[in-house]
Amino acid sequence: MQVEYNFILYYCCHIITFFLVLFVLYIYLYMNSSVAMLKDSIMTINIHTIPNRSSPPAILLGRSWREGKRIRRETPANLSKMPPHLISALQAVLKGGASTVI
């Protein structure tokens, strides 16, 4: 019984990870679509690592765009709880590279 539970938990984590990656790709593709370009600006999505003094660094998904002379920034997600291999895979995807997540 315990083996089946670990097996199910293992695959559930992979499924959740897969959907997180799909969600981030959806955000990335939406920001680069013609709908997002209607504001006469270019939006970029980045992953920022913010150091903390006595805590682990905060890893944030951020996007920025220009409105007139101002640069606007927004943080849609906190990725600090994600495993490091997924964060590096998302960074590779956002930079335009291919990545396999397993």
C-alpha positions as CSV (number, residue, x, y, z in Angstrom):
1,M,0.0,0.0,0.0
2,Q,2.8,2.4,0.9
3,V,4.6,1.7,-2.4
4,E,1.4,2.5,-4.4
5,Y,1.0,5.7,-2.5
6,N,4.6,6.8,-3.2
7,F,4.1,5.8,-6.9
8,I,0.9,7.9,-7.2
9,L,2.5,10.8,-5.3
10,Y,5.5,10.7,-7.7
11,Y,3.4,10.9,-10.8
12,C,1.1,13.6,-9.4
13,C,4.1,15.8,-8.7
14,H,5.2,15.3,-12.3
15,I,1.7,16.1,-13.6
16,I,1.5,19.3,-11.5
17,T,5.0,20.3,-12.7
18,F,3.9,19.7,-16.3
19,F,0.9,22.0,-15.9
20,L,3.0,24.7,-14.2
21,V,5.4,24.7,-17.2
22,L,2.4,24.9,-19.6
23,F,1.0,27.8,-17.6
24,V,4.3,29.7,-17.8
25,L,4.6,29.0,-21.5
26,Y,1.0,30.3,-22.0
27,I,1.9,33.5,-20.2
28,Y,5.1,33.8,-22.3
29,L,3.2,33.2,-25.6
30,Y,0.4,35.6,-24.6
31,M,2.8,38.4,-23.8
32,N,4.5,38.0,-27.2
33,S,1.2,37.7,-29.1
34,S,-0.4,40.5,-31.1
35,V,-3.0,41.1,-28.3
36,A,-0.3,42.1,-25.9
37,M,1.4,44.3,-28.6
38,L,-1.7,46.5,-29.0
39,K,-0.3,48.8,-26.3
40,D,2.4,49.8,-28.7
41,S,5.0,48.3,-26.3
42,I,7.1,45.1,-26.0
43,M,6.6,42.9,-22.9
44,T,9.4,40.7,-21.6
45,I,9.2,38.0,-19.1
46,N,12.2,37.2,-16.8
47,I,13.1,35.2,-13.8
48,H,14.7,37.3,-11.1
49,T,16.6,36.0,-8.1
50,I,16.4,38.4,-5.1
51,P,18.9,37.7,-2.3
52,N,17.6,37.7,1.3
53,R,19.9,38.2,4.3
54,S,19.3,35.1,6.4
55,S,16.7,33.3,4.2
56,P,17.0,31.5,0.9
57,P,16.8,33.8,-2.1
58,A,13.4,34.7,-3.5
59,I,12.9,33.5,-7.1
60,L,10.3,35.7,-8.9
61,L,8.7,35.5,-12.3
62,G,8.6,39.1,-13.5
63,R,7.4,40.9,-16.6
64,S,8.2,44.4,-17.8
65,W,6.9,46.7,-20.5
66,R,7.2,50.3,-21.6
67,E,4.3,52.8,-21.4
68,G,5.5,56.0,-23.0
69,K,8.7,57.0,-21.2
70,R,8.1,54.8,-18.2
71,I,9.0,51.2,-17.7
72,R,6.4,49.3,-15.8
73,R,7.2,46.1,-13.9
74,E,5.0,43.4,-12.4
75,T,5.6,40.2,-10.5
76,P,2.9,37.6,-11.5
77,A,4.4,34.6,-9.6
78,N,6.7,33.6,-6.8
79,L,8.7,30.6,-7.9
80,S,10.7,30.1,-4.7
81,K,8.9,26.8,-3.8
82,M,9.6,25.2,-7.2
83,P,12.5,22.7,-7.5
84,P,15.7,24.2,-9.0
85,H,15.6,21.9,-12.1
86,L,12.2,23.3,-13.0
87,I,13.4,26.9,-12.5
88,S,16.4,26.3,-14.8
89,A,14.1,24.7,-17.4
90,L,11.8,27.7,-17.3
91,Q,14.8,30.1,-17.7
92,A,15.9,28.1,-20.7
93,V,12.4,28.2,-22.2
94,L,12.1,32.0,-21.6
95,K,15.5,32.5,-23.3
96,G,14.3,30.7,-26.3
97,G,16.0,27.3,-25.8
98,A,14.5,23.9,-25.7
99,S,14.2,22.0,-22.4
100,T,13.0,18.6,-21.2
101,V,11.4,18.4,-17.8
102,I,11.3,15.1,-16.0
